[in-house]
Amino acid sequence: MSLKKQYLKSKPLCKVTFRLNAEAAQDAKEAALCGDFTDWKAQPLTMKKLKSGDFTLTVNLEKDHEYQFRYLIDGEKWENDWEADAYMPSPVSIEDNSVVRV
């Protein structure tokens, strides 16, 4: 898993590419991204499945913020990003959420 960040010079935004690797996805049919930037909606952002079995999605996030997020695998299993910038306790469960800082 990884987070790739590309800061835009013309806007106060950062393009963040989220990548859920095949090992963590465990032969998943689909994966989605949920987080502060989606208001943890019931309809999270759908990730694209690559031939390698990895899933990826690029999101524009406002700079100088940190955002909590998690991956939702096949609509039922939650997974953190193993290479997140940090982890914070979830306000709704006993597990931590991944954090990306931009």
N, C-alpha and C positions, 0 to 999 in steps of 0.2 A: 504494500500500500504506500501511497505517497501523496504529497500535496505539492503541486508546482505552482509558483506564484509569479505573475508577470504584472508589474506596476505600469499603469498607463501614464504617460507624460501630460496628456491633454486633459485628463479628468481625474478627480480624486477617487479613482477606482483601482482595484486589483483583480485581474483575471486569475481565478484559482481553479486549477484542474485537480479534481478529486479522482483518485484511482483506487479501486478495490481489487486486489489481486486475486487470481484464480484460487490460490491456496485458501484464502480467507472465505471466498465465495462458495467453496465446496460444491462445485457442479451446479450452481444456482441457475435457474431459468431466467430470473430477473433480479435486479437490484435497484434500489432507490436511495436518494439522499434526502434526509430530513434534518432540519436545524432551525436555529434562531432566524435565519434569513428566509425561511419558508413559513415562519410562525408555527412550525411543527404541525403543518396541515395534514389532514387525513389523506390528501392526494400529494404525496411527496414528488420530488423531481426524479423522473425516470432516467436511469443511467444507460449508456450504450454498451452492449456486450461486444467485446472484441474477439477475434478468432482464437486468441491465446486463452480465453476464458476470463480475462480481466474485464472489469467494468470501468467506464470513465465518464466524466461529465465536467464541463467548464462552466463556472458561475462568476458573474461580476459582483464583487463585494466592495462596499465602501471602505476606504482606507482608514487607518487609525482606530480600528475596532477589533474586538475578538468575538468569535462566534462559536457557539456550541453546536455540535452536529453528531449524527450517527448514520450508519448505513442500515437499511432495512432489506433483508434478503428474502426473496420469495414471499414477501408480504407477512412474514411471521417471525423471523429471527433477526435480532438486533446485533450489530457488530460495530466496534470502535475502529478507528484508523490506528494501526500499530505505530505509525510514524507521525502522529499528531503533534502539534506544538506544545500541548499540555492536555491535562484531563481535569474535569471538574465534576463534583457530585451532582447527579441528576436530581432535580426537585420533585420528580414523580416516581423514582424507583431507587433501589439500593445500589444500582450500578452507576459508573461514571459515564460522562459524555466526553467525546473528543472535542478539542478546542483548536481552532485555526486563528492565528493572529495576523492581521494584515495592516 
